[in-house]
């Protein structure tokens, strides 16, 4: 599948800062996990939701239960990264995102990552997995469907 034909729900850009690089002058691998989390937060905000929010009487959040990233090419200080967020799977209580990192959209991604987050409620000092609330699920499904339908256009 070509880079242009891959679906994505949200695109986010950020500049690589000097403090995110290592002695070799490239982005330290750990920062890609931060970039994925930031892109996920921005994606949820674009849908009108937050990663940590109050819904009625329930305080909910989205802790990560899995995160991976494959690094293909380095990024350096002052590069502009374009991060494309896709929804790979929406389950009853969790969502799995895919992230593709680009310096040049005409080139293959420099990194590809994934995060699985579980919807939880905070109560009595603890957390417990819960079904994704209907409104959030509907918004996530609509974004996923819109991304897939733009592929067939």
C-alpha positions as CSV (number, residue, x, y, z in Angstrom):
1,X,0.0,0.0,0.0
2,X,1.5,3.4,-0.9
3,X,2.0,6.1,1.7
4,X,-0.7,8.3,0.1
5,X,-3.4,5.5,0.1
6,X,-3.0,4.7,3.8
7,X,-6.0,5.9,5.9
8,X,-5.5,8.1,8.9
9,X,-8.0,10.0,11.1
10,X,-5.8,12.8,12.3
11,X,-2.6,14.6,11.3
12,X,-0.4,16.5,13.8
13,X,2.8,18.4,13.3
14,X,5.6,19.3,15.7
15,X,9.1,20.5,15.5
16,X,11.9,18.4,17.0
17,X,13.5,20.4,19.8
18,X,17.3,20.2,20.6
19,X,16.7,18.8,24.0
20,X,15.0,15.8,22.4
21,X,18.2,14.7,20.6
22,X,21.0,12.5,21.9
23,X,24.8,12.9,21.5
24,X,24.6,11.6,18.0
25,X,22.3,14.5,17.1
26,X,19.2,12.4,16.5
27,X,15.9,12.1,18.3
28,X,16.2,9.8,21.3
29,X,13.9,6.8,20.8
30,X,12.0,7.5,24.0
31,X,10.7,10.7,22.6
32,X,8.7,8.9,19.9
33,X,6.5,7.5,22.7
34,X,5.9,11.0,23.9
35,X,5.1,12.2,20.4
36,X,2.6,9.4,20.0
37,X,0.9,10.3,23.3
38,X,0.7,14.0,22.3
39,X,-0.7,13.1,18.9
40,X,-3.3,10.9,20.6
41,X,-4.3,13.7,23.0
42,X,-4.6,16.1,20.1
43,X,-6.7,13.6,18.2
44,X,-9.1,13.1,21.1
45,X,-9.3,16.9,21.6
46,X,-10.2,17.2,17.9
47,X,-13.2,15.0,18.7
48,X,-14.2,17.1,21.7
49,X,-12.9,14.7,24.3
50,X,-10.0,14.6,26.7
51,X,-7.8,11.8,27.8
52,X,-8.8,12.4,31.4
53,X,-12.3,13.8,31.8
54,X,-15.5,13.8,33.9
55,X,-18.5,12.2,32.2
56,X,-21.6,12.7,34.4
57,X,-20.7,11.1,37.7
58,X,-17.8,9.1,36.3
59,X,-14.2,10.3,36.0
60,X,-12.5,8.4,33.1
61,X,-9.0,8.0,31.7
62,X,-7.1,6.0,29.2
63,X,-4.0,4.3,30.6
64,X,-1.7,2.6,28.1
65,X,-1.4,-1.2,28.2
66,X,0.9,-1.6,25.2
67,X,3.1,0.6,23.2
68,X,5.6,-0.2,20.4
69,X,7.6,1.7,17.9
70,X,9.7,0.6,14.9
71,X,12.4,3.1,13.9
72,X,13.3,3.3,10.2
73,X,15.2,6.5,9.8
74,X,16.5,9.2,12.2
75,X,14.9,12.5,12.9
76,X,17.1,15.4,13.9
77,X,16.9,18.8,15.7
78,X,14.6,21.2,13.9
79,X,13.0,18.6,11.7
80,X,9.2,19.0,11.3
81,X,7.5,15.7,12.1
82,X,4.1,15.0,10.6
83,X,2.4,12.3,12.7
84,X,-0.6,10.5,11.3
85,X,-3.0,8.8,13.7
86,X,-5.1,5.9,12.6
87,X,-7.5,3.7,14.6
88,X,-6.6,0.0,14.1
89,X,-9.2,-1.4,16.4
90,X,-12.0,-0.3,18.7
91,X,-12.9,-3.0,21.3
92,X,-15.4,-2.9,24.1
93,X,-13.0,-1.4,26.6
94,X,-9.9,-0.5,24.6
95,X,-8.7,1.2,21.4
96,X,-5.5,0.5,19.4
97,X,-4.0,3.4,17.5
98,X,-1.3,3.3,14.8
99,X,1.1,6.3,14.4
100,X,3.2,7.0,11.3
101,X,5.9,9.6,11.5
102,X,7.1,11.5,8.4
103,X,9.6,14.2,7.7
104,X,8.7,14.1,4.0
105,X,5.2,12.9,3.1
106,X,6.5,11.8,-0.3
107,X,8.8,9.3,1.5
108,X,8.1,6.3,3.6
109,X,7.5,6.9,7.3
110,X,10.6,7.3,9.4
111,X,8.9,5.4,12.3
112,X,5.7,3.4,12.9
113,X,4.2,3.0,16.3
114,X,1.2,1.6,18.1
115,X,-0.5,2.3,21.4
116,X,-3.3,0.3,23.0
117,X,-5.2,2.3,25.7
118,X,-8.0,1.0,28.0
119,X,-10.9,3.1,29.1
120,X,-11.0,3.1,32.9
121,X,-13.0,4.8,35.6
122,X,-11.4,6.2,38.7
123,X,-13.3,5.4,41.9
124,X,-12.5,4.9,45.6
125,X,-8.8,5.6,45.0
126,X,-8.5,2.9,42.3
127,X,-9.2,2.3,38.6
128,X,-11.3,-0.3,36.9
129,X,-11.7,-1.0,33.2
130,X,-15.1,0.0,31.8
131,X,-16.8,0.0,28.4
132,X,-16.0,3.0,26.2
133,X,-18.8,5.5,26.8
134,X,-21.3,5.6,23.9
135,X,-20.6,9.2,22.9
136,X,-16.8,8.6,22.8
137,X,-17.3,5.3,20.9
138,X,-19.6,7.0,18.4
139,X,-17.0,9.8,17.8
140,X,-14.1,7.3,17.4
141,X,-16.1,5.1,15.0
142,X,-17.1,8.1,13.0
143,X,-13.5,9.2,12.6
144,X,-12.5,5.7,11.7
145,X,-15.3,5.4,9.1
146,X,-14.5,8.8,7.6
147,X,-10.8,7.8,7.2
148,X,-11.8,4.6,5.5
149,X,-14.4,6.3,3.2
150,X,-11.8,8.9,2.2
151,X,-9.7,6.0,0.9
152,X,-12.4,4.9,-1.5
153,X,-13.0,8.4,-2.9
